[in-house]
């Protein structure tokens, strides 16, 4: 199936007066298998909502990306709020969840955390998983250890700006650095950052005029997003301790799980990515698409790494289609 290209629209069709990140749900505190406490929230269906989904509709679990929080799903939460049961959680060491021990700051552990969330908040119902960036990697890790869930409890997948391997972190800064040298530079840079944690935190948090253009460059594409979106993403990244970044970044280069994603062929799967994504490039999305039989690939022309904001209407349309396909799958 050829990838479908969409172009960003300016009319959001949503209430832009709702402060970004202000939507809250019923709070749950979940204990992961290593004892760490995860912060989760549930938005239930509103029974008398005129546009409410059927009572047997699948629950949607949203899994956020690196250095963000559950609040990055603001526009999806707003669009489907009250119409469908939704579960959000902050990944370990992010947002309101507890800080992880270094040895548990791994993609595999994130997959186990996701299983904890499913068992606690959607134990006996069909589920759609939607992951952005590192959140998609968490879903891949879940599939490696529990492929039996896909086609059984998991009835649909949305993979946004993500990959199952082949990431080269140093290539983000320069496409001309050889892999071996680039890895050493990244590793050395992370070591220095770890040693100078407190100083770098002060510099980073005090450097708003520098942070704004950097966030805009790497989070968004060339569609001209509102400055408020850039500030919102910056606020989530700035609230993530530098040491957390140091612990997780090496995990991305080590990820090698494309052999796992064939399990996704058992369920309706949509893969979404911007063509100008500088962090997980469109090539990763195309490779995922090639490995997942029957998947749909949506290429967002000119979009960057956070299409859930930059292309919110198009992403929501694709998710709505996914949810309908997943509900049909669950009834079979």
Buried (B, 14 or more C-beta within 10 A) or exposed (E): EEBEEBEBEEEBEBEEEEEBBEBEBEEBEBEBEBEBEBBBBBBEBEEEEEEBBEEEBBBBBBBBBBBBBBBBBBBBBBBBBBBBBBBBBBBBBBBBBBBBBEEBBBBBBBBBBBBBBBEBBBEEBBBBBBBBBBBBBBBBBBBBEBBEBBBEBBBBBBBBBBBBBBBBBBBBEEEEBEEEEBBEBBBEBBEEBBEEBEEBBEEBEEEEEEBBEEBBEBBBBBBEBEEEBBBBBBBBBBEBBBBBBBBBBBBBBEBEBBEBBBBBBBBBBBBBBBBBBBBBBBEBBBBBBEBBEEBBBBBBBBBBBBBBBBBBBBBBBBBBBBBBBBBEBBEE
